[in-house]
Amino acid sequence: VLFIGAGVPRLIGCPSWDGFANAALAQLVPACINHYELTQILSINDPKKRLSLAKILADKAGITIDFDRLLRVDPPSESIYSHLAKFRCAFVTTNYDKYLIPDISKARSESEWRFSSTEHLLGVNLDTLGNVVHLHGCIDEPGAMIVSTQDYLEHYATLEVRDFLAYLFRRKSVLFLGYGLEEVEVLEYILRKGGAV
């Protein structure tokens, strides 16, 4: 199983956690926060905390952050994704984007091989080559994306996630790709919940 992190979409121009959080916050001006408040929030060093604040503020104001727009890029025909698409394995990703389209899955309907909701976090979905499992949700369902700290805590407390990660780390060989120091906390949390640490 290839386990894909945020470093992979950055290679095609998607934002870092920092850029993603800042762009999400910018969408809240002026409907939810003013420029002074934006400046104050941007001074918080941790992008995941800024992103949590953006989601909390948007939810409170009834505003939907356009995450799809934040992740929309025009990848070149020859990119990291064209190489990953050739792998004959299952994929797990913590990314929200949909740039990963395995070659062996192209003939099937996307609903047969792309899984992003908590109820689809099943070990059996790792047993089919070409399946892509979005551990933190997908841009198709912005309301179900795991974005804030509270989302992470609730998500990883579910039996579905714990069982999925336990199956993944006990039964599969896992290659991590695209994880860096800015994601080490999330990665460590994933590994602990899956019983791999």
N, C-alpha and C positions, 0 to 999 in steps of 0.2 A: 504494500500500500504506500503510495506517495502521499505524504502529509504536507500540504502546501500552505505557506505563510505569506505575510504581507510583502515580503521582499520580492516575490515573483511579479505581482502586478506593477510594482514600482519600476521594473525594468521596461515596461511599455508606457510609462508616463502617468500611472495612477499616483495619487498623493500618498505621502507618508502618513503615519498616525497624526503627526503634528499638523500637516496640511489639511488632512481630512477633518480634524476637529475644528480648525480655524475656519474652514469653508462652511462647515455646518453652522457654526456660530454666526458667521456673516449673513446667512440666510434669515436670521432672526431679527436683523436690523432693517427697518425701524419698527416693525410690527410687534415685536416682543421686548426688545431691549434697545437702548439708545447707544450712540457711539462711545460715550464715556463708560457705560457698563461693559460694552464689548472690550474696551481697552483694559479694564480691570480684570475681566475674566481671562483675556489673552496673557496676562502676566502670570497666570498659574503655570508652573513648569510642566506638569504632567499632562500630556495630551489626552489621556484616557479620562482624567478628571474633567478636563474642559469638554470633552465629548459627552460625558455624563451630565454635566450642567446644561449643555445644549439640548439634550433629549428631555431632561426634566422641565426646562423652561418652555420648550416647544409643546410638550404634552399639557402643561398647565395652561398655556395660551390657546390650545386647540389648533396649533400650527403643525403641518407636516413638513419635515425636512426632506428635501428632494435628494436622497442619497444616490439615486441613479445618476443624476446630473453630476454629482461629485466624483463618480467613478467612471464616467463616460469618456473614453479615449478612442482613438482610431489606431489600433495596433497594426504594425506593418505585417505583410503576409508572411514574412520570415521573422518570427519572434520566439521568445522562450516558450510561448504557448504552442506554436507549431511543432516544436520539438517534444514538449510534454505530451501532446496529443498522440504521438506515436507509441507511447508506453502502453503495454498490454497488462494493465493492472487496475485495481480500484484506486480511487483518490478520495482523500479527506482534505477539506480546506477550512480554515477559519476565515477566509475571505468572503465578502458578500457578492463580488462580481461574478459574471458568467463567461469569462473569456476562455475558460478551460472546457474544450469540447473534444473528448477523445475520438480518434479516428474510428475505432471499432464501435462507437455508439452512434455515429452520424446517420446510420440507416434506421435507427429506432426513434420513436417519439421521445422528446426531451423528458416528458413525465415518466418515462420508463427507466431513465438512467440518472436523472438529477434529483436529489433529495435534499430538502432544506428544513422541513418542519420537525419538531421534536418527536412527533409520533413516527417519523420515518427514520429515526436514529436506531436502526436495527442492524445487528451483526450480519444478518442475511444480505443486507445491501452492500456489504463488503466482499461478498463471495462471488459477485458477478464482475467480470473484467469490463472496464469502461464505465462503471458507475462512479458518480461524483456525489459525495456527501458533504454538504455545507454545515459544519458543526455549529456555526453562529448565525445561521439564517442566510437569506439571499435577497438581493435587491427586488426580486419579484414580490416579496411580502415585507415591505418596510416596517410594518407594525410588529412583526415577529422577529426582527433582527435583534441580536444580542449586542447592545451598544453601551448601556450604562453599567456602572459597577453593580447596581442592584440587579440588572438583568443577568450579569455573569453569576452572581451569588445564587440567584433563584434557578438559573439554568443548570448549573453544576450540582445543585442539590437534588435534582430530579432523578428518579430511578432509571428513566430512559437513558439519560446521558451517562450515568455511572455504568450501567450495563453495557452500553455501546462501547465506551472506552475500555472497559475490562475485556470485552470480546476482542477488540482491536489489538490491544497490547499482549494478550495471552495467546492469540491464535495467528497473528499476522507478523510478518517482518515489516517494519516501518522505516521508511527513509524520509527524514525531515528535510524540507527544501524551502528556503526563503524566510528563515527565522533569524532575527538579530537580537542584539542586546536590548533594544527597546521593547521587545516582546517577551523577554525572558520570564517575567512574572506570569503572563498568560500561559506560556508553554509549561512552566513548572506546575501551575495549577492543573493543567490538562493531564500532565503525567501523573501527578499525585492522585487525582480523581480516578484515573485509569488503573492505578495500582502499579505503575511502571517505575516509580521511584521508591 
